[in-house]
Amino acid sequence: MPTPTSRAAGFAAAALAVPMLLAGCSSDSGSTAGSQADAVEISDQWIKAADSGMSAAFATFTNNGDREARIVDATSPAAGRMEIHETVDANGAKTMRPKAGGLVVPAHGSVALKAGSDHLMFLDLEGPLRTGAQTPVTVKFADGSVRAFTAQVRDFPGNKENYVPADSPAHGG
């Protein structure tokens, strides 16, 4: 039979355990593992068809977390290198250039990469990107986490912007 002292000790232990159990059920960042990659969903992804040189990937990034997520890099086996780009108006002409600081996806918000705006730029294509092909892309977030996705290559004749490299005087580099 339990004594009053052992019953009090049991109640005290239970009282201490309840807050720890509740904390384990709550979500601080809005994602399971807490990384920026875990908080971001990727949808509507596609890549512009190209024979050589450059191309671009477009998608919608939705952040379900309580903190902003920042995409700082991208890679794909289809390109020698990739850059995060913005398109700006420079003296009446649309110009693409690397986006300083990466791409911010606000907490509980979305960012759409689209033609004539922000996009992931494929540089030094390893081969043609043919319509209908599936191409892998990996994005890296500021916290070091990564997220891979596959995008379908599509025909798109528009948006023939100029490109200003990051180390160009016109970009400020």
C-alpha positions as CSV (number, residue, x, y, z in Angstrom):
1,M,0.0,0.0,0.0
2,P,1.4,3.4,-1.0
3,T,2.3,5.8,1.8
4,P,1.4,9.4,1.8
5,T,5.0,10.4,1.2
6,S,5.3,8.0,-1.9
7,R,2.0,9.3,-3.2
8,A,3.3,12.9,-2.9
9,A,6.5,12.0,-4.7
10,G,4.5,10.4,-7.5
11,F,2.3,13.5,-7.9
12,A,5.4,15.7,-8.0
13,A,7.0,13.5,-10.7
14,A,3.8,13.6,-12.8
15,A,3.5,17.4,-12.4
16,L,7.1,17.8,-13.7
17,A,6.5,15.4,-16.6
18,V,3.3,17.1,-18.0
19,P,5.1,20.3,-19.2
20,M,7.8,18.2,-20.8
21,L,5.2,16.1,-22.6
22,L,3.3,19.2,-23.8
23,A,6.6,20.8,-25.0
24,G,7.3,17.7,-27.1
25,C,3.9,18.1,-28.8
26,S,4.3,21.7,-29.7
27,S,6.0,23.0,-32.8
28,D,8.3,26.0,-32.6
29,S,9.2,26.4,-36.2
30,G,6.1,25.0,-38.0
31,S,8.1,22.1,-39.3
32,T,8.9,18.7,-38.0
33,A,12.7,18.8,-37.9
34,G,13.0,22.6,-37.6
35,S,15.1,23.2,-40.7
36,Q,14.2,25.8,-43.3
37,A,14.1,23.0,-46.0
38,D,11.6,21.1,-43.9
39,A,9.3,24.1,-43.6
40,V,9.2,24.9,-47.4
41,E,7.0,23.2,-49.9
42,I,7.8,23.4,-53.7
43,S,5.0,23.4,-56.3
44,D,4.4,24.4,-59.9
45,Q,8.0,23.8,-60.9
46,W,9.2,23.8,-64.5
47,I,12.3,24.7,-66.5
48,K,12.6,26.5,-69.8
49,A,13.7,24.3,-72.7
50,A,17.1,25.3,-74.2
51,D,19.6,23.8,-76.6
52,S,22.7,25.2,-74.9
53,G,24.0,28.1,-72.8
54,M,21.5,29.3,-70.3
55,S,18.0,28.4,-69.0
56,A,15.9,29.1,-66.0
57,A,13.7,27.2,-63.4
58,F,10.5,28.5,-62.0
59,A,8.4,27.3,-59.1
60,T,6.4,28.4,-56.1
61,F,8.0,28.1,-52.6
62,T,5.6,28.1,-49.7
63,N,7.0,28.5,-46.2
64,N,4.8,26.8,-43.5
65,G,7.2,27.8,-40.8
66,D,7.2,30.6,-38.2
67,R,10.5,32.0,-39.5
68,E,11.6,33.2,-42.9
69,A,13.5,30.7,-45.0
70,R,16.3,32.0,-47.3
71,I,17.4,30.1,-50.4
72,V,21.1,30.9,-50.9
73,D,22.2,28.5,-53.7
74,A,21.0,26.0,-56.2
75,T,22.6,23.1,-58.2
76,S,21.6,20.7,-60.9
77,P,23.4,18.1,-62.9
78,A,22.0,19.8,-66.0
79,A,24.2,22.9,-65.5
80,G,27.8,23.7,-64.8
81,R,26.6,26.3,-62.2
82,M,23.4,28.0,-61.1
83,E,22.5,31.4,-59.7
84,I,19.5,32.9,-58.0
85,H,18.4,35.7,-60.3
86,E,16.2,38.7,-60.3
87,T,15.0,40.7,-63.3
88,V,15.2,44.5,-63.1
89,D,14.5,47.4,-65.5
90,A,17.8,48.9,-66.5
91,N,17.4,51.9,-68.8
92,G,14.2,50.6,-70.3
93,A,15.5,47.1,-70.9
94,K,14.9,44.0,-68.8
95,T,18.2,42.7,-67.2
96,M,18.8,39.6,-65.2
97,R,21.4,39.6,-62.5
98,P,22.3,37.6,-59.4
99,K,19.9,38.4,-56.5
100,A,21.9,39.8,-53.6
101,G,21.2,37.9,-50.3
102,G,19.4,35.1,-52.0
103,L,15.6,34.5,-52.1
104,V,13.6,35.1,-49.0
105,V,10.4,33.1,-48.4
106,P,8.6,34.8,-45.6
107,A,7.1,32.9,-42.7
108,H,3.7,31.6,-43.5
109,G,4.1,33.1,-47.0
110,S,4.9,32.2,-50.6
111,V,7.3,33.4,-53.3
112,A,6.6,32.6,-57.0
113,L,9.6,32.4,-59.3
114,K,8.3,33.3,-62.8
115,A,9.5,34.4,-66.2
116,G,10.4,38.0,-66.2
117,S,11.0,38.0,-62.4
118,D,12.9,36.0,-59.8
119,H,14.2,32.6,-61.1
120,L,16.9,30.0,-60.7
121,M,19.3,30.5,-63.6
122,F,21.0,27.5,-65.2
123,L,24.5,28.6,-66.6
124,D,26.8,26.5,-68.7
125,L,24.3,23.8,-69.6
126,E,25.8,20.3,-69.7
127,G,23.5,19.4,-72.7
128,P,20.2,20.3,-74.2
129,L,17.1,20.7,-72.0
130,R,14.4,19.0,-74.1
131,T,10.7,19.5,-73.7
132,G,9.1,16.8,-71.6
133,A,12.3,15.8,-69.8
134,Q,12.5,15.7,-66.0
135,T,15.4,17.6,-64.5
136,P,16.5,17.5,-60.8
137,V,17.3,20.7,-58.9
138,T,18.6,21.1,-55.3
139,V,18.2,24.3,-53.4
140,K,20.3,25.2,-50.3
141,F,18.9,27.3,-47.5
142,A,20.8,29.7,-45.2
143,D,20.7,27.2,-42.3
144,G,22.6,24.7,-44.5
145,S,19.6,22.4,-45.1
146,V,18.8,21.3,-48.7
147,R,15.7,20.4,-50.6
148,A,15.6,18.6,-53.9
149,F,12.9,18.6,-56.5
150,T,12.3,17.5,-60.1
151,A,11.0,19.9,-62.7
152,Q,9.6,19.2,-66.1
153,V,11.2,21.0,-69.1
154,R,8.7,23.1,-71.1
155,D,8.7,25.2,-74.3
156,F,8.6,28.9,-73.5
157,P,9.6,31.5,-76.2
158,G,9.3,34.7,-74.0
159,N,11.5,36.8,-71.8
160,K,14.7,37.3,-73.6
161,E,16.4,39.5,-71.0
162,N,20.0,40.6,-70.9
163,Y,22.3,38.9,-68.4
164,V,24.6,41.0,-66.1
165,P,27.1,38.8,-64.2
166,A,27.7,39.4,-60.5
167,D,31.3,40.6,-61.1
168,S,30.2,43.1,-63.8
169,P,30.5,46.9,-63.1
170,A,26.9,47.2,-64.3
171,H,25.9,45.0,-61.4
172,G,27.9,46.9,-58.9
173,G,30.4,44.0,-58.5
